[in-house]
């Protein structure tokens, strides 16, 4: 008994999964889904999610001596700003010195 991909998605992706036709039907649905995943295009990294070089070069001492203007400029459009400069410096104090 074969099921189509939409039924496979419905069977596998539901968060309250209860196999309506037993475990054999669930395995068939899972096999169909994995067959379609193998045919998918390879994933290419997005440039928006690559680390900026200036962030990779940060050291503990740089973080501890950073002022508010530098922090705001460096972490512009970043979730790190939620931690605020004081929180970032507090966490840097817990690191071993370079």
C-alpha positions in Angstrom: 0.0 0.0 0.0 1.7 3.2 -1.2 0.8 6.7 0.0 1.6 10.0 -1.8 3.9 12.7 -0.5 1.2 15.0 0.9 -0.1 12.1 3.0 3.5 11.4 4.1 4.0 15.0 5.2 0.7 14.9 7.0 1.6 11.7 8.8 5.2 12.6 9.8 5.0 16.4 10.4 2.0 16.5 12.7 3.0 17.2 16.3 0.3 14.8 17.6 1.3 11.9 15.5 -0.8 8.8 15.9 -0.3 6.3 13.1 -3.9 5.9 11.7 -3.0 2.7 9.8 -0.4 1.2 12.0 3.4 1.3 12.1 3.8 -0.2 8.6 1.9 2.7 7.0 4.1 5.2 9.0 7.3 3.5 7.7 6.0 3.8 4.2 5.3 7.5 4.6 8.8 8.0 6.2 10.4 6.2 3.2 8.6 8.4 0.7 9.7 11.6 2.5 13.3 10.5 2.7 13.3 9.7 -1.0 12.2 13.2 -1.8 14.8 14.7 0.6 17.5 12.8 -1.4 16.4 14.5 -4.6 16.5 18.0 -3.0 19.2 20.5 -4.1 22.2 20.8 -1.9 22.1 23.6 0.6 24.3 26.6 -0.1 25.4 28.9 2.8 23.8 32.3 2.7 26.1 35.3 2.9 23.8 37.0 5.4 24.6 34.4 8.0 28.4 34.3 7.6 30.4 35.8 10.5 31.9 39.2 10.0 35.7 39.2 10.2 35.8 41.9 12.9 33.7 39.7 15.1 36.0 36.7 14.7 39.0 38.8 15.7 37.5 39.8 19.1 39.5 38.8 22.1 38.7 38.9 25.8 40.7 42.0 26.3 39.0 43.7 23.4 35.6 43.0 25.0 36.6 44.2 28.4 38.0 47.5 27.1 35.1 48.1 24.6 33.1 51.3 25.0 29.4 51.8 24.3 29.9 53.4 20.9 32.1 50.6 19.6 29.7 48.0 21.0 26.8 49.6 19.2 28.6 49.9 15.9 30.1 46.4 16.1 26.9 44.6 17.0 24.5 46.7 14.8 21.5 44.5 13.7 22.6 41.7 16.0 20.9 39.8 18.8 24.0 40.3 21.0 22.7 43.8 21.7 20.0 42.2 23.9 22.8 41.1 26.3 24.0 44.7 26.4 27.6 45.7 26.9 27.7 45.1 30.6 26.4 41.6 30.2 28.9 40.8 27.5 31.7 42.1 29.6 30.5 40.2 32.6 30.6 37.0 30.5 34.1 37.9 29.2 35.3 38.1 32.8 34.5 34.5 33.3 36.8 33.4 30.4 40.4 32.5 30.9 42.8 35.3 30.0 44.3 35.0 26.5 
